[in-house]
Amino acid sequence: MEDAATTEPNRSPSLKQRAAELIASTKETYRSKPFSFWLLLFLSSAAMLTAFPASSLLSRLYYTNGGQSKWILSWAAVAGWPLPALLLVPLYLLGKASPTPLSLTLCFWYALLGLLSAADNLMYAWAYAYLPASTASLVAASSLAFSALFGRVIVKNRLNLSSLNAIVVITAGVVIVALDSGSDRPPGVTARQYALGFVLDVLGSALHGLIFALSELVFVKVLGRRSFHVVLEQQAAVSLCAFAFTSAGLAATDGFGAMRREAAGFRHGESAYVNVIVWSAVTFQLGVLGGTGVLFLASTVLAGVLNAVRVPVTSIAAVIWFHDPMSGFKILALLITFWGFASYMVGHSAAAKKTSSN
């Protein structure tokens, strides 16, 4: 008779063992990087998770209080380009960093990313004109899928089974929102306008994922991951280019004159209008700074994940402040989006652990 110990099937690790392994892996990962790295990553992630939702809510606030121009809102998003440039000044003066020499290749990438950013901002401005903030943020969760796909194609990031599962699940969440389009259409918005906002929201999310991947490519191939100051340089240069493109469009559509007229007719007065525009510029730049910092410190993968995490934050805030309708379909889509995000995180953590152990 065979010994019982040899015939007993292998038992899977208990929950306690898995928790201990996870804690040990987390500690090992933490020790592999200096404290300054984790501090910058924490601050960058926090900027994404707070500034981007605030920027989305301000966009909806602009429209609900009398704002109408998509070009003005797009222009406000990049009007804060001097902020990252101002942060560079003390680094240069104290000798902590030196300006990166401009080459023809680097200027091309800055101009291309600036043009794509300007187009992306304009698409989102159209989306928030016709969609509730909660719906627009749910649809924007599809950027995780696009970030993963473009990261795989452009930067050769890993795309495992859990990533594909997350892409399918999040796409299903977006489809559910589309099927429930009749329940949350804002007053005065036609079915055609709602559909246009939905499509542009998806296209903007795709472009957002492409920008993430191309930005990481610039860090890998052109700038290098030398010091965090290159994050500020890239954001300042790309935002300046986007500002130039958007300003040209605003001037061509008489947007500067419309800005004065909108301020005069804004529901809570000119000072409120100025506050919305200024804080839209500040919050958007902080969000982009956080996103670019995550790209530099980690990858397109984590930036896409954090971009999806902000969905429930924005949705809940929109329900509280703007009283957005929260139908059963939308709650289901929110839960499915969270499920897709969790699947992505678990699979990516397991893949990272397997890679580090090899």
C-alpha positions, 0 to 999 in steps of 0.5 A: 500500500502506498504511503498516505503522504504520497497519495494525498493530493497537493492542497492549494495554499490557504487564504492565510498563506496567500495573505502572508505571501502578498505581504512579503511580496509587497515588502520586497517590492517596497525595499527594491526602490528608494523612499523618494520613488514611492513618495513621488509615485504616491503624489502622482497617483493622488494627483490623478485620483483627485485632480481629474475628477475635479476637472470633470466636475468643473466641466459639467459645472461650466455647462450647467451654469451657462457655458456653451463653447467647447473650444473655451473649455478645451482652451482652459484645460491647457491654459495652465501650461505655465504651472509645470514650467514654474516648477522647473525654475527652482530645479534649474536655479538650484542646480538640481537639474539642467534643461534637456537639449531640444532636438528635431526629434524631441520637438516633433514628439512634443508637437505631435503629443500637443496636437493629440492632446488638443484633439482629446480635450476637444472631444471630452469637451463635446462629451461633457456638453451632452452627457451627465458627468457620471455617465461620461466618466463611466464611458471614459473608463474604456481608456484602460482597455485602450491603454493596455492595447496601445501599451502592448502595441507601442511600448511592448507592455505585457498583455495577459489573460487577465488584461484581456478579461478586463478589457472585455468586462469594461467594454461590456460596462460601456455597452450597458451605459449605451443601452440605458441612454434614454434614462439619464439624458440631460434636459434640452439634449436631443437623442442625436446630441447624446449619441454624439457625446457618447461616441466622442467620449469613447474616441477621446478615451481611445486617444487618451490611451494612445497619448499614454502609450506615446508618452511612455515611448518618449520616456523610453526612447528619447528622454530616458528615465533620468530624473523626474524633472523630465516629466515637468519638461515634457508636460510643459512643452506638450501643454504649450503646444496644445495651448497653441493649437487650441488658441488658434481654434479659439481665435478662428471661432471668435472664442475670445469674444464669446468668453466675455459674453459668457462671463457676463451671462454666467448664472452666478456672475463673472467672478464665478465664471473666472473661478471655473475657468481658472480651476479647470486649468489648475486641476487639469494640469495637476491631473496630467502632471500626475498621469505623466509622473506615473508613466515615468515612474511605472508604466502605461499600465498603471496610468490606465488603471488609475485613470479607471479608478477615478470613475467611481469617484467622479460618478459618486461626486456627480450624483451628490453635487449635480443630482445625476440620475443613477439607474440600475443599469448605471449601477450595474455598469459601475460594478462591472467596471470595478470588477474589470479593474480588480481583475486587471490588478490581480492578474497584473500583480500575479504576472509581476510576481512571476516575472520577478521570481524567474 
